[in-house]
Amino acid sequence: MNLATLTRSLVLSLMLVGSAFAAEKVNINSADAATIDRVLINVGPSKAEAIVAHRKANGAFKSAEQLALVKGIGLKTVEKNRDRIVVGGAPARKPAKAAPRPVASR
């Protein structure tokens, strides 16, 4: 194996390892149950549905720790997922454009 091939292999390996450590994130205030199930560790379909139901019944989560209020989710699960959880509000809406003002006649 020549040096160029070895270098390319090493760079490719490092890129793959780096992407494996970058955890996917999920906004618990806007994600659907399937996304929450896929991204969070130790959260299956029923717990993900419970998260969505809790959010609908009680409003947006203000912190990751509030996930522990959902039946079946404990603080240990929150801690395991801390780097994956994003707590954000609903996406901001753009204000509607104002109607053009009529030109005053003289």
BAMARGU-233067 format. One record per atom (N, C-alpha, C, O, CB): residue in one letter; x, y, z. Coordinates in steps of 0.2 Angstrom, whole numbers, plus 5000, padded with zeros to 4 digits. Glycine has a CB too. Example, Ala and Ser with C-alpha at 12.3 -4.5 7.8 and 13.67 -1.06 7.14 Angstrom:
A506649725039/A506249785039/A506649845039/A507149835042/A505749785045/S506449895035/S506849955036/S506450005039/S506750065040/S507049975029/
This chain:
M500449945000/M500050005000/M500550065000/M500950075004/M499550005006/N500350114995/N500750174995/N500550225000/N500050215003/N500850204988/L500950275001/L500750325006/L500150365005/L499750385009/L501350375007/A499950374998/A499350414996/A498750374998/A498250405001/A499350434989/T498750314997/T498250264998/T498050265006/T497550265008/T498350194995/L498650255009/L498650255017/L498350315020/L497950315024/L499350235020/T498550375017/T498350435019/T497550445018/T497150465022/T498650495016/R497350425012/R496650435010/R496250385015/R495650405017/R496550415003/S496450325016/S496050285020/S496050305028/S495550305031/S496450215021/L496550335030/L496550365037/L496050425037/L495650435042/L497250385039/V496050465032/V495650525032/V494950505032/V494450535036/V495750575026/L494750455028/L494050435027/L493850395034/L493250405036/L494050375021/S494250365037/S494150325043/S493950385049/S493550375053/S494750285046/L494350435049/L494250485054/L493650525053/L493250545057/L494850535054/M493450535046/M492850565045/M492250525047/M491750555050/M492750585037/L492250455046/L491750415048/L491650415056/L491050405058/L491850345045/V492250405059/V492150405066/V491950475069/V491550465074/V492850395069/G492150525066/G491850595069/G491150595068/G490750625072/G492150645065/S490850575062/S490150575061/S489750535066/S489150545067/S489950565054/A490050475068/A489750425072/A489650465079/A489150445083/A490150365073/F490050505081/F490050535088/F489550595088/F489350625093/F490650555090/A489350625082/A488950685082/A488250655083/A487950625078/A489050725075/A487950665088/A487250645090/A486750685086/A486850745086/A487150645097/E486250655083/E485650685080/E485250715086/E485250695091/E485250635076/K485050775085/K484650815089/K483850815088/K483750805082/K484850885090/V483450825093/V482750825092/V482450875096/V482550885102/V482450755093/N482050915093/N481650965096/N481050935099/N480550915096/N481451035092/I481050925106/I480450895109/I479850935109/I479250905111/I480650875116/N479850995107/N479251035106/N478951035099/N478351065098/N479351105108/S479251005095/S478951005088/S479050945084/S478650935079/S479351065084/A479450895087/A479550835083/A478950785084/A478550785089/A480150795086/D478850745079/D478250695080/D478550635084/D479150625085/D478050675073/A478150585086/A478350535090/A478850485086/A479250465089/A477750495091/A478750475080/A479250435076/A479950465076/A480450425077/A479050425069/T480050525076/T480650555076/T480950555083/T481550535084/T480650635074/I480550565088/I480750565095/I481050485097/I481550475100/I480250585100/D480650445094/D480750375095/D481450355092/D481850315095/D480250325092/R481550385086/R482150365082/R482850395086/R483350365086/R482150385075/V482750455088/V483350495090/V483550485098/V484050475099/V483250565089/L483050475102/L483150475109/L483350395111/L482950355109/L482650495113/I483750395116/I484050325118/I483550305124/I483350345128/I484750325121/N483350245124/N482850215129/N482150245128/N481850245133/N483150225136/V481950275123/V481350295122/V481050265116/V481250275110/V481350375121/G480550215117/G480250175111/G479650215109/G479450275111/G480050105114/P479250185105/P478650215102/P478150235107/P477850285106/P478350165097/S477950195112/S477450215117/S477650275121/S477250315122/S477350155121/K478350275123/K478550335127/K478550395123/K478450445125/K479250315130/A478750385116/A478750445112/A478050475111/A477950535111/A479050425105/E477550425110/E476850445110/E476650485116/E476250535116/E476450385108/A476850455122/A476750495128/A477050565129/A476750605131/A476950445134/I477650575126/I477950635126/I477550685122/I477350745124/I478650635123/V477250665116/V476850705111/V476250725115/V475950775114/V476750675105/A475950675118/A475250685121/A475350725127/A474850775128/A474950615124/H475850725131/H475950765136/H476050845134/H475750885137/H476650745140/R476450845128/R476550915126/R475850945123/R475751005124/R477050905120/K475450905120/K474850925118/K474350945123/K474050995123/K474450875113/A474350915129/A473950925135/A474150985139/A473751015142/A473850865139/N474850985139/N475151035144/N475551095141/N475751135145/N475550995149/G475651095135/G476051145132/G476751125131/G476951075133/G475951215136/A477151175128/A477851165127/A478251145133/A478051175138/A478051215123/F478751105132/F479251095137/F479651155138/F479851185133/F479651025136/K479851175144/K480251235145/K480951215146/K481451255145/K480051275151/S481051145148/S481751125149/S481751045148/S481251015147/S481951135156/A482351025147/A482350945145/A482150905152/A481850855151/A483150925144/E482250935158/E482050905164/E481350895164/E481150845167/E482350945170/Q480950935161/Q480250925161/Q479950865158/Q479450835159/Q479850985158/L480450825154/L480250765151/L480150715156/L479750665155/L480850745146/A480450725162/A480350675168/A479650675170/A479450635174/A480850695173/L479250725168/L478550735170/L478050685166/L477550665168/L478250805169/V478350655161/V478050605157/V478050535160/V478650515161/V478250615149/K477550505160/K477550435163/K478050395159/K477950385153/K476850405163/G478450355162/G478950315159/G479550345157/G480050315155/G478650285153/I479650415158/I480250445157/I480550465164/I480250505167/I480150505152/G481150445165/G481450465171/G482050515170/G482250525164/G481750405175/L482350545176/L482950585175/L483550555172/L483950585169/L483050615182/K483550485173/K484150455170/K484150455162/K484650455159/K484150375173/T483550445160/T483350445153/T483550515150/T483850525145/T482650425151/V483350565154/V483450635152/V484250645151/V484450675146/V483150685156/E484550625156/E485350635156/E485650595151/E486150625148/E485550605163/K485450535149/K485750495144/K485650535137/K486050525132/K485450425143/N485050575136/N484950605130/N485050675130/N484850715125/N484150595129/R485350705135/R485450775136/R485750815130/R485550865127/R485850795142/D486250775126/D486550805120/D486150795114/D486250825109/D487250775119/R485550765115/R485150755109/R484450795109/R484150805104/R484950675109/I484350825115/I483750855116/I483850935115/I484250965117/I483450845124/V483350955111/V483351025110/V482651055112/V482151015111/V483451045102/V482651105116/V481951135118/V481851195115/V482251245117/V481951135126/G481451205110/G481251265107/G480551275106/G480151225107/G481651265100/G480351335105/G479651345104/G479451335097/G479851305093/G479451415105/A478851345095/A478551345088/A478951385084/A479251445086/A477851355088/P479051365077/P479451415073/P479151475072/P478551485072/P479551375066/A479551535072/A479251595071/A478951605065/A479151585059/A479851655072/R478351645065/R478051655058/R478251725056/R478351775060/R477251655059/K478251735049/K478451795046/K477851835047/K477251815045/K478651785039/P477951905048/P477351945049/P477051955042/P477451955037/P477452015052/A476351965041/A476051975035/A476252045032/A476352095036/A475351975035/K476352055026/K476552115023/K475952165024/K475352145023/K476752105015/A476152225025/A475552275026/A475352295019/A475752295014/A475852335030/A474752315019/A474452335012/A474752405010/A474852445015/A473652335013/P474852415004/P475152475002/P474652535004/P474052525004/P475252484995/R474952595006/R474552645008/R474252685002/R474652694998/R474952695013/P473652705002/P473452744997/P473752814996/P473952845001/P472652754997/V473952834990/V474252904989/V473752954990/V473152954987/V474552904982/A473853004994/A473353054995/A473353104989/A473853124987/A473653095002/S472753124987/S472653164982/S472653234984/S472453254990/S472053154978/R472953284980/R472953354982/R472453394979/R472453454980/R473653374980/
